[in-house]
Amino acid sequence: MNQYEAADEIAMIVPGSAGEICQAMKTKNPFKTIRIFSRHFKGLVEAHNLTMTEKCLRVIGKIYEKGDVAVKNAVETVFIFSLDLITTSCSVAERNQIMSKLPIQVFTAYYRQVYKSAF
């Protein structure tokens, strides 16, 4: 999956983002697209909308699993890196529920990133 296909996946799950994603695609920068997704995801977490949060996690898992190197790098650098900050507005129970819904590939990258930075 290239950055354009990833952008299509995100546009389907993030309502009203088509214009913003189109602008991001003009610069051919998958990081901007993942930033748009992350901002939307943060809003869902802050609103405690766990149903849509789970859908978004499935989408980011699909994007990460099937993405090319640039897309995977963008997911790791933007979404995974900001995951702890995004979930700070949650209770411990909500955070654990969100983390338990992370697709295994995304969770593995998150775990690797968290523990890699500790050493």
C-alpha positions in Angstrom: 0.0 0.0 0.0 1.5 3.3 -1.0 0.8 6.7 0.5 -2.2 7.4 -1.8 -3.9 4.1 -0.9 -3.3 4.9 2.8 -4.8 8.3 2.3 -7.9 6.7 0.7 -8.3 4.4 3.7 -8.0 7.3 6.1 -10.4 9.5 4.2 -13.0 6.7 4.5 -12.7 6.6 8.3 -12.1 10.2 9.1 -15.2 12.2 8.2 -14.7 15.6 6.5 -11.0 15.0 6.0 -10.9 14.6 2.2 -9.9 18.2 1.5 -7.2 18.2 4.2 -5.9 14.8 3.0 -5.9 16.0 -0.6 -3.7 19.0 0.4 -1.4 16.6 2.2 -1.1 14.4 -0.9 -0.1 17.3 -3.0 3.2 17.5 -1.0 3.6 13.7 -1.4 4.2 13.4 2.3 2.7 10.4 4.1 3.7 12.0 7.5 1.1 14.7 7.0 -1.6 12.2 6.2 -0.8 10.1 9.3 -0.8 13.3 11.4 -4.3 14.1 10.2 -5.3 10.5 11.2 -3.6 10.9 14.6 -5.3 14.2 15.3 -8.7 12.6 14.6 -7.8 9.6 16.7 -6.9 11.8 19.6 -10.3 13.5 19.3 -12.1 10.2 19.5 -10.0 9.1 22.5 -10.7 12.4 24.3 -14.4 12.0 23.5 -14.3 8.4 24.9 -15.7 7.1 21.6 -14.3 3.6 22.0 -16.3 2.1 19.0 -14.8 4.5 16.5 -11.4 4.2 18.2 -11.4 0.5 17.6 -12.3 1.0 13.9 -9.5 3.5 13.6 -7.1 1.0 15.2 -8.1 -1.6 12.6 -7.5 0.9 9.8 -4.1 1.9 11.1 -3.2 -1.8 11.5 -4.2 -2.5 7.9 -2.2 0.6 6.7 0.9 -0.5 8.8 0.7 -4.1 7.7 0.3 -3.5 4.0 2.1 -0.2 3.8 5.3 0.4 1.9 8.4 1.6 3.7 7.5 5.3 3.6 4.0 4.6 5.0 5.3 2.3 7.8 7.9 4.8 8.7 5.2 7.5 8.9 3.0 5.4 11.1 5.9 4.6 13.4 7.2 8.1 13.6 3.9 10.0 13.9 1.1 7.7 15.2 3.0 5.2 17.4 5.3 7.9 18.8 2.3 10.0 19.9 0.2 7.1 21.2 1.2 7.6 24.9 0.4 11.3 24.6 -2.9 10.6 22.9 -4.0 8.3 25.7 -3.1 10.5 28.6 -6.7 11.8 28.7 -8.0 8.3 29.4 -8.5 6.4 32.6 -6.2 3.5 33.2 -9.0 1.1 32.2 -9.7 3.0 29.0 -6.0 3.1 28.1 -5.7 -0.6 28.7 -8.7 -1.3 26.5 -7.3 0.9 23.7 -3.9 -0.8 24.0 -5.5 -4.2 24.0 -7.2 -3.4 20.6 -3.9 -2.4 18.9 -3.3 -4.7 16.0 -0.3 -7.0 16.8 2.0 -5.4 14.2 1.3 -1.9 15.6 1.7 -3.1 19.2 5.0 -4.8 18.3 6.3 -1.6 16.8 5.0 0.4 19.8 6.6 -2.0 22.2 9.9 -1.9 20.3 9.8 1.9 20.2 9.1 2.3 23.9 11.7 -0.1 25.1 14.3 0.9 22.5 14.1 4.5 23.9 14.7 3.2 27.4 18.1 1.8 26.6 
